[in-house]
């Protein structure tokens, strides 16, 4: 039998930086601080390439923390300087990249935590909404301002936001284009935890580390069960859940977890 081809090596990214702050935790930094980490075409391509790769291999990562460089902006949205003078065709081509990028984040098999450290406007808000949950600095602000520019959220904003805060609040946010604070977001169910700017990354990495210490198959199946179950009836969701559950019964990790509990030691989960 011939060997399977190895996944391609990670490309050299120019708009994002990758770090390993803890075991099995990958920190992804949006790295255009001079442009308030605004999304240009290259950032869309970089994020798309990274998160689509996770469908093949996560290179040992079990959790991703996504943040922005600096303390002013997580991501200020689409780079309007790059977009100035764009033809309709070029605009549509660029947006197709952003759409595919957001779908790759939503479909990432491992959890993605947004650590929002400043302004998250437009596409920046949509990126945070596409993550599994959000930690935010108390100085962070969010907004979907597309309606003020003659367009609308088109990278999952109307869908992921409504699922987080409910349809009525999502309509208010998207139809007014009015910014909201991290405290507002926490009260509405969009933000999980509000932190000081100094503690934000530490708090997000601590939570990521705790998740990464759990059984990887269990984590993946839980994420998938919740995500897909929300689009099903309760009866179908319950059936999907038990199918996901039964896949873990024969795993080595399930045996390891029970043995470690009875032996009063920390389990060593290997994802198999």
BELURHU-V605089 format. One record per residue. RES is the residue in one small letter. SS is DSSP state (@ for helix, = for strand, . for the rest). PSI is psi in whole degrees, 0 to 359 (* if undefined). Layout:
RES | SS | PSI
RES | SS | PSI
//
This chain:
x | . | 131
x | . | 149
x | . | 146
x | . | 145
x | . | 144
x | . | 148
x | . | 150
x | . | 151
x | . | 154
x | . | 135
x | . | 169
x | . | 112
x | . | 144
x | . | 345
x | . | 354
x | = | 152
x | = | 140
x | = | 135
x | = | 159
x | = | 86
x | = | 343
x | = | 164
x | . | 129
x | . | 12
x | = | 128
x | = | 124
x | = | 121
x | = | 120
x | = | 120
x | = | 119
x | . | 63
x | . | 62
x | @ | 329
x | @ | 340
x | @ | 22
x | . | 36
x | . | 31
x | . | 151
x | = | 113
x | . | 180
x | @ | 319
x | @ | 322
x | @ | 321
x | @ | 316
x | @ | 320
x | @ | 312
x | @ | 321
x | @ | 313
x | @ | 318
x | @ | 308
x | @ | 332
x | @ | 328
x | @ | 327
x | . | 341
x | . | 340
x | . | 312
x | . | 143
x | . | 5
x | . | 40
x | . | 352
x | . | 141
x | . | 343
x | = | 145
x | = | 135
x | = | 126
x | = | 123
x | = | 179
x | = | 153
x | . | 134
x | . | 184
x | . | 8
x | . | 323
x | = | 135
x | = | 304
x | = | 123
x | . | 6
x | . | 199
x | = | 144
x | . | 98
x | @ | 337
x | @ | 318
x | @ | 325
x | @ | 343
x | . | 125
x | . | 2
x | . | 142
x | . | 160
x | @ | 322
x | @ | 315
x | @ | 321
x | @ | 313
x | @ | 322
x | @ | 315
x | @ | 317
x | @ | 328
x | @ | 324
x | @ | 315
x | @ | 320
x | @ | 314
x | @ | 324
x | @ | 313
x | @ | 319
x | @ | 324
x | @ | 322
x | @ | 313
x | @ | 319
x | . | 5
x | . | 128
x | . | 341
x | . | 156
x | = | 145
x | = | 121
x | = | 125
x | = | 128
x | = | 94
x | = | 113
x | . | 15
x | . | 215
x | = | 132
x | = | 85
x | = | 151
x | . | 238
x | @ | 333
x | @ | 322
x | @ | 322
x | @ | 323
x | @ | 314
x | @ | 323
x | @ | 333
x | @ | 343
x | . | 166
x | . | 322
x | = | 171
x | = | 129
x | = | 141
x | = | 144
x | = | 149
x | . | 353
x | . | 359
x | . | 148
x | = | 145
x | = | 150
x | = | 146
x | . | 96
x | . | 9
x | @ | 325
x | @ | 335
x | @ | 351
x | @ | 8
x | . | 15
x | . | 200
x | . | 164
x | . | 130
x | . | 12
x | . | 47
x | . | 0
x | @ | 314
x | @ | 337
x | @ | 308
x | @ | 323
x | @ | 314
x | @ | 326
x | @ | 335
x | @ | 318
x | @ | 356
x | . | 158
x | @ | 321
x | @ | 314
x | @ | 321
x | @ | 322
x | @ | 317
x | @ | 315
x | @ | 313
x | @ | 332
x | @ | 335
x | @ | 331
x | . | 13
x | . | 134
x | . | 155
x | = | 154
x | = | 170
x | @ | 322
x | @ | 319
x | @ | 312
x | @ | 322
x | @ | 318
x | @ | 328
x | @ | 353
x | . | 8
x | . | 323
x | . | 131
x | . | 321
x | = | 136
x | = | 131
x | = | 165
x | . | 156
x | . | 325
x | . | 330
x | . | 353
x | @ | 304
x | @ | 320
x | @ | 318
x | @ | 316
x | @ | 319
x | @ | 324
x | @ | 317
x | @ | 318
x | @ | 320
x | @ | 319
x | @ | 318
x | @ | 318
x | @ | 338
x | . | 345
x | . | 171
x | . | 121
x | @ | 321
x | @ | 319
x | @ | 315
x | @ | 314
x | @ | 317
x | @ | 324
x | @ | 312
x | @ | 314
x | @ | 321
x | @ | 317
x | @ | 311
x | @ | 312
x | @ | 327
x | @ | 330
x | . | 338
x | . | 8
x | . | 166
x | . | 164
x | @ | 317
x | @ | 315
x | @ | 323
x | @ | 319
x | @ | 321
x | @ | 318
x | @ | 318
x | @ | 315
x | @ | 330
x | @ | 317
x | @ | 319
x | @ | 313
x | @ | 336
x | @ | 339
x | @ | 344
x | @ | 316
x | . | 6
x | . | 154
x | @ | 324
x | @ | 323
x | @ | 317
x | @ | 318
x | @ | 318
x | @ | 316
x | @ | 317
x | @ | 318
x | @ | 321
x | @ | 313
x | @ | 333
x | . | 4
x | . | 51
x | . | 166
x | . | 131
x | . | 151
x | . | 87
x | . | 138
x | . | 1
x | . | 37
x | . | *
//
